[in-house]
Amino acid sequence: MMDTRRPVLVPWSDAPRVERMCCRLLVAIGVLLASHSVAAPPLQPTLRERLAGLRVVAHRGGWGHHDPNTIARFEKTREAGVDAIETDLRVSADGVPFLFHDRTLGHTTDCQGPIDALPAAAIERCHLKGLDQPPDTFEAALRWSAGRMVLNAEFKTPASIAPAIELVRRYDAYEWVIFQVANAPLYYRIARSLDPRVALCAAPRGPDADAQITALLALHDERLVVIELHPELLTRENLERIQSAGKLTSINAWYLGRERTFALGIWPFERIAACTQVFASGVTIAVTKVPDDCLRQRDRFADGAAGSSVAGSSAVRGGTATNAGEPR
């Protein structure tokens, strides 16, 4: 049987009106879809981007205060505007990393004995002297930071390496945690064998330190981000070859000038950093015990107010730097 249905034809005079209706419908659909779409998260800066330029790293969050190496101190330092916080890692007998510098507990807590001889539960019953709290764990520091602050954590023993790296994996902290392997090739090898993605900072020193720099650069390890220099290595030649290899450079500011970590009852009353000397030497990352003053010095130096030389500084002279200050 023949289909007698005919298509509905829109009169020519009504065509513009129908076209306008279709356009409005498409716009409405687009608005509806856009309102329910999830915006892509902004790209986060890489660790190298976060540490590039003139940067201030607070040694243990700020030495000379009553609460170094604690999250409470870290928060005060973060609010002051530092770029990174340096800390130390030691593990309990059951493998929990703590923010702790000394080998034994007696100097800074009301407990005694090596920290690695006690399980985490026992360490958490200790009290830091002058504080109503135990040593903080590295995991608690990761939860506190959540990417807001770069953590520069030094492995104090080989036993601290694996559990600390596992926490970086768990918290996906690759772009805001960097581990110090000091001048210990063993630490570097362990860390790199466990995870090629973790960021590392090496600190060559000793009679063969120049050879150590050469060996480190020959690795072409993109995640070896920072080379920390000791004063005898602070030469123009070393700075040029390290920086031309794409590495950042750091130094402990107190190697280049005495840092006053306590406010004394005589003039001047302020804590005083030695960071102008660091930046004048060509090193871009200053690790300091006095972050507040280091930030002020950094800003003055960046503005050109401080100049390239300061009385008593130990900037690079004639290819080498002098060692004035106190060792870590």
Backbone hydrogen bonds, N-H to C=O, Kabsch-Sander energy under -0.5 kcal/mol:
donor,donor_aa,acceptor,acceptor_aa,energy
4,T,2,M,-0.6
9,L,7,P,-0.6
14,D,11,P,-1.7
15,A,11,P,-0.6
15,A,12,W,-0.8
18,V,14,D,-2.0
19,E,15,A,-2.3
20,R,16,P,-2.1
21,M,17,R,-2.0
22,C,18,V,-2.3
23,C,19,E,-2.2
24,R,20,R,-2.3
25,L,21,M,-2.2
26,L,22,C,-2.4
27,V,23,C,-2.3
28,A,24,R,-2.4
29,I,25,L,-2.2
30,G,26,L,-2.3
31,V,27,V,-2.4
32,L,28,A,-2.3
33,L,29,I,-2.5
34,A,30,G,-2.5
35,S,31,V,-2.1
36,H,32,L,-0.9
36,H,33,L,-0.6
37,S,33,L,-0.7
37,S,34,A,-0.6
39,A,37,S,-0.6
50,R,46,T,-2.1
51,L,47,L,-1.5
52,A,48,R,-0.9
55,R,53,G,-0.6
55,R,284,T,-2.9
57,V,286,A,-3.0
58,A,84,A,-2.3
59,H,57,V,-0.7
59,H,288,T,-3.5
60,R,86,E,-1.1
61,G,58,A,-1.8
62,G,59,H,-2.2
65,H,62,G,-0.9
69,N,60,R,-2.7
70,T,67,D,-0.7
74,F,70,T,-2.3
75,E,71,I,-2.4
76,K,72,A,-1.6
77,T,73,R,-2.3
78,R,74,F,-2.8
79,E,75,E,-2.4
80,A,76,K,-1.2
81,G,77,T,-0.9
81,G,78,R,-1.1
82,V,77,T,-1.5
83,D,56,V,-1.9
84,A,56,V,-1.4
85,I,150,V,-2.4
86,E,58,A,-2.7
87,T,152,N,-2.5
89,L,154,E,-2.5
90,R,98,F,-1.9
92,S,96,V,-1.8
93,A,118,L,-3.2
95,G,92,S,-1.8
98,F,90,R,-3.7
99,L,136,D,-3.0
100,F,88,D,-1.2
100,F,98,F,-1.3
105,L,113,G,-2.6
108,T,105,L,-0.7
109,T,105,L,-1.9
110,D,127,H,-1.4
115,I,103,R,-2.1
117,A,114,P,-1.5
118,L,115,I,-1.2
122,A,119,P,-0.6
123,I,119,P,-1.9
124,E,120,A,-2.3
125,R,122,A,-1.3
126,C,123,I,-1.6
128,L,133,Q,-3.1
129,K,108,T,-2.7
131,L,128,L,-2.4
133,Q,131,L,-0.9
138,F,97,P,-2.4
141,A,137,T,-1.6
142,L,138,F,-2.1
143,R,139,E,-2.4
144,W,140,A,-2.3
145,S,141,A,-2.7
146,A,142,L,-2.7
148,R,145,S,-2.8
150,V,83,D,-0.8
151,L,176,W,-2.5
152,N,85,I,-3.4
152,N,150,V,-0.5
153,A,151,L,-0.7
153,A,178,I,-2.1
154,E,87,T,-2.4
155,F,153,A,-0.5
155,F,180,Q,-1.9
156,K,89,L,-1.9
156,K,154,E,-0.6
160,S,157,T,-1.2
161,I,158,P,-1.4
162,A,158,P,-0.6
164,A,160,S,-1.4
165,I,161,I,-2.4
166,E,162,A,-2.3
167,L,163,P,-1.5
168,V,164,A,-1.7
169,R,165,I,-2.1
170,R,166,E,-2.3
171,Y,167,L,-2.3
172,D,169,R,-1.0
173,A,168,V,-2.3
176,W,173,A,-1.6
177,V,173,A,-0.8
178,I,151,L,-2.7
179,F,199,A,-2.6
180,Q,153,A,-2.7
181,V,201,C,-2.8
182,A,201,C,-0.6
184,A,181,V,-2.0
187,Y,184,A,-0.5
188,Y,184,A,-1.8
189,R,185,P,-2.6
190,I,186,L,-2.5
191,A,187,Y,-2.6
192,R,188,Y,-2.8
193,S,189,R,-2.2
194,L,190,I,-1.7
195,D,191,A,-1.9
198,V,195,D,-0.7
199,A,177,V,-0.6
200,L,223,R,-2.6
201,C,179,F,-2.6
202,A,226,V,-1.9
203,A,182,A,-3.1
209,A,206,G,-1.7
212,Q,208,D,-1.9
213,I,209,A,-2.2
214,T,210,D,-2.1
215,A,211,A,-2.4
216,L,212,Q,-2.5
217,L,213,I,-2.6
218,A,214,T,-1.8
219,L,215,A,-0.6
219,L,216,L,-1.0
220,H,217,L,-1.3
222,E,220,H,-0.8
224,L,221,D,-1.7
225,V,200,L,-1.5
225,V,223,R,-1.2
226,V,200,L,-1.4
227,I,248,L,-2.8
228,E,202,A,-3.2
228,E,226,V,-0.6
229,L,250,S,-3.1
233,L,230,H,-2.5
234,L,231,P,-1.7
235,T,233,L,-2.0
239,L,235,T,-2.6
240,E,236,R,-2.6
241,R,237,E,-2.3
242,I,238,N,-2.5
243,Q,239,L,-2.5
244,S,240,E,-2.3
245,A,241,R,-0.8
246,G,243,Q,-1.5
247,K,242,I,-1.9
248,L,225,V,-2.7
250,S,227,I,-1.7
251,I,285,I,-1.6
253,A,251,I,-0.6
253,A,287,V,-3.2
255,Y,252,N,-2.1
256,L,253,A,-1.8
257,G,253,A,-0.6
260,R,258,R,-0.5
260,R,272,I,-1.6
261,T,259,E,-0.9
264,L,262,F,-0.7
272,I,260,R,-1.6
278,V,274,A,-0.8
279,F,275,C,-2.3
280,A,276,T,-2.4
281,S,277,Q,-1.3
281,S,278,V,-0.5
282,G,279,F,-1.0
283,V,278,V,-1.2
284,T,249,T,-0.6
285,I,249,T,-1.5
286,A,55,R,-2.7
286,A,284,T,-0.5
287,V,251,I,-2.4
287,V,285,I,-0.6
288,T,57,V,-2.9
288,T,286,A,-0.6
294,C,290,V,-2.2
295,L,291,P,-2.5
296,R,292,D,-1.5
297,Q,293,D,-2.7
298,R,294,C,-2.8
299,D,295,L,-2.3
300,R,296,R,-2.3
301,F,297,Q,-2.7
302,A,298,R,-2.8
303,D,299,D,-1.7
304,G,301,F,-1.4
305,A,300,R,-2.0
306,A,300,R,-1.0
313,S,310,V,-2.6
317,R,320,T,-3.3
320,T,317,R,-1.8
321,A,231,P,-0.6
324,A,255,Y,-1.3
324,A,322,T,-0.8
325,G,323,N,-0.5
326,E,254,W,-0.8
